Amino acid sequence: MRIEAFTIKNYRSIKELKIENLNPVNVFFGKNNVGKSNILRGLHQAFFCLKNDRIFLPDTMFYNRDIYKPIEIAVELILEEDFYDIEKVNSALKGGIDKIHSAIAYDQEIFMDSIKEVEQFIEESESFKPLKKVGLKMHLDYNEGTTDIGVSIEDLESDYRFDYGKYRILYEKLKRTILGGINNKIERLSDSFLSQLSPLEIDAGEEVREILFYLLKRRVRGIGGIEYRHYMERLRKYLKDIQDTDKKEEVLSLLEQYEEILIDSEGLLTEPFSTTFRIVKEYFDKISDNFILIPNKEYFPKGPFTEKGGEQIEIFEIERFEDKLLSLIESPSKKERTLIQNFNDIWSRSYGDLGELEIRKFREEVFAIFDTGFTALPIEDQGLGMQDLFLYLAHMLLFDTAIIAIEEPEGGLSTENQITLHNIIEDVYSGSDKQIFISSHSKEFETPSSYIIEMGKGGTKEISRREKEKEYEEKIDGILIGRRLEEEKEQYEALLREVTEREITLDILNHISKLGDEEKVDAQKISNELGYKKEKVEEVLREIAGRRI
C-alpha cells in the first residue's frame, strides 16, 4: 500500500494543501512551527477515522479555529494485487446477505418497522467492492461532544463510490432496532409467563419478573456467566418456596417452553448483519492498520498513569506495538526469524558502539534490553534517543506496516546518529513497495526531493524542491539574460558612437573640400555652419592632420 497524493483542508495550521507524485521516502523539511507535523497528523487522522465511529474534535483542530468549515482529507492510495481477495469477499458477502434473508423469514415481526433500512443495508452490502486504486475521503464537522465521521471511498478509475460512514451508521441503527425488538418480545413473553402463573395461584412479584426477564434475555444471548448463575440461584430460591411439587414442575415446564421459543434469537437475528458488516469493516481496518504515526514524544510510560476522559484521538498505541512485538518473539515464523536477524545485523553494524540490543520477553511483558557494557536495562529506562531508534527500526525492519510516518526523528539523536538513521531509511525504502513520511528541521534528513514547508498568511504551504529549483533557475536565467542585454546594449552604444564619429568626420571633410584655395580652415566657422561643438571639430581636424603625416 502506498500514497500517491493527498489533500488536507481546514486542519490545524493547514487551510488547503495538496501534494502529489509522492516517493518511497518523503521528507517535509522546514523551520519550527510551520506545520510540518500537522501534515503527518492530518494523514493519521484520515486512517484513524477508518476504525472509529466517533471522536472528540476540539475547535483547535480546525484551521484558524473556524468551526463552520469542515475538516476534509482526501488520500489517493494504491493497494497491492494481493491486498484483498476480491472473489473471497464477494462470496462471503453473498453468504451473509443470504443469512439476512433467512433471519427476516425466521422472525418477520422483529423487522416489521425496519424493513426499509434492512433493504438499504442489503443494497449497500451488495454494492461494496474492494478497490486497488482507492480515493479515500474524510469529512469531519465540529461538534461540542463527539463528532460523527463521514468517510467514503472512490474508485480512481471509475465513478464508483461507497459511503462507509453512512453504511456504518445504518448497521448500528439496525443492530439497536433488532435488539430493541428482541427486548420487547422478552417483555411480552415475561408478562405472558407471569399471567399463566395466576391460575396456579402462585404469587409472582416484581423480583420474579426481574429474574425471568434476565434469564430469558440471557437465553437469547447464550447461557453462561457469573450473573446468569446468580439469577438461577435466585429463581431456585423462589421455586423452593412453592410447596406444591406439581405446581413447581409446571412452573419449570412453562419456563422451558419460553426458553425454547427464544433460544439463540439474538444470534439468529443479529449475526447475519454483524457478519456482513464485518466483511466490509475488515477491508477498512486493514487499510487503517497499514499506516502508523510515531509522534515526537515519550512513548514508554515509566509508572502508572491515568487516562483522560472523553474520546481522545489516539496517536500512538504502545500496547498494540508491544502485542506485535510479543507475537513476533513467542512464535516466529521462518520469515520473522529472518527479520529479527536482519534487525540485529543492522543495529550491530550501525549502532553497535552504543551498546547491544536484545529483544526478548521479560516476565509478562516484552522488553528490549539494552546493554552498554556497564549496565543492562529495559528500553523504557533508556534516554529518548535510544527509545526513538528502537521504535523506528522495529517498525521499519520487523513489522509489515506499509506506511510509517515519523515526527522529527532527529529529536534525541546526535548528528552522527541522524546521518546513520537517514542512510538506513534510504537503504530500506529505496525501490521498496513500502513508504515513509518524515517531518524534520534537521539538515541531515533533507534530500533533493524534500518538500520545503513554509508558513504564510494562508497557513501551511509547501514548495517542492523541484519547484524551488525551477524558481531559482528562472531567477538566475533572468539575471543572465539581463546581463547579456546590458552587454549587447553597451556594444550597440559603442558601435553607435563609432558610426557617429565617422559621420562627423565625413561632414567636416566634405565642408573642407568645398573651400577655395585661399580659404582657411576655421574650426569656429565649421562649428557654426555644421552645428557641431568647436571642441569636437578641433578634435577631428587634429585627427585628419595626423593621418596626413
Sequence and secondary structure as in RCSB ss.txt:
>XXXX:A:sequence
MRIEAFTIKNYRSIKELKIENLNPVNVFFGKNNVGKSNILRGLHQAFFCLKNDRIFLPDTMFYNRDIYKPIEIAV
ELILEEDFYDIEKVNSALKGGIDKIHSAIAYDQEIFMDSIKEVEQFIEESESFKPLKKVGLKMHLDYNEGTTDIG
VSIEDLESDYRFDYGKYRILYEKLKRTILGGINNKIERLSDSFLSQLSPLEIDAGEEVREILFYLLKRRVRGIGG
IEYRHYMERLRKYLKDIQDTDKKEEVLSLLEQYEEILIDSEGLLTEPFSTTFRIVKEYFDKISDNFILIPNKEYF
PKGPFTEKGGEQIEIFEIERFEDKLLSLIESPSKKERTLIQNFNDIWSRSYGDLGELEIRKFREEVFAIFDTGFT
ALPIEDQGLGMQDLFLYLAHMLLFDTAIIAIEEPEGGLSTENQITLHNIIEDVYSGSDKQIFISSHSKEFETPSS
YIIEMGKGGTKEISRREKEKEYEEKIDGILIGRRLEEEKEQYEALLREVTEREITLDILNHISKLGDEEKVDAQK
ISNELGYKKEKVEEVLREIAGRRI
>XXXX:A:secstr
 EEEEEEEEEETTEEEEEE S  SEEEEE STTSSHHHHHHHHHHHHHHTT SEEE  GGGBGGG TTS EEEEE
EEE  TTSS HHHHHHHHHHHHHHHHHHHHH HHHHGGGHHHHHHHHHHHHH    SEEEEEEEE   SSEEEEE
EEEEETTSS EEEHHHHHHHHHHHHHHHHHHHHHHHHHHHHHHHHHHGGGT    HHHHHHHHHHHHHHHH S S
HHHHHHHHHHHHHHHT   HHHHHHHHHHHHHHHHHHTTHHHHHHHHHHHHHHHHHHHHHHHHHTEEEE SS  S
 SS     SS    S  HHHHHHHHHHHHHS  HHHHHHHHHHHHHHHHHHTTT EEEEEEETTEEEEEEE SS 
EEEGGGS HHHHHHHHHHIIIIIS  SEEEEE TTTT  HHHHHHHHHHHHHHHTT S EEEEEE  GGG  TT 
EEEEEETTEEEEEEHHHHHHHHHHHHHHHHHHHHHHHHHHHHHHHHHHHHHHHHHHHHHHHHHTS TT    HHH
HHHHH   HHHHHHHHHHHHHHH 
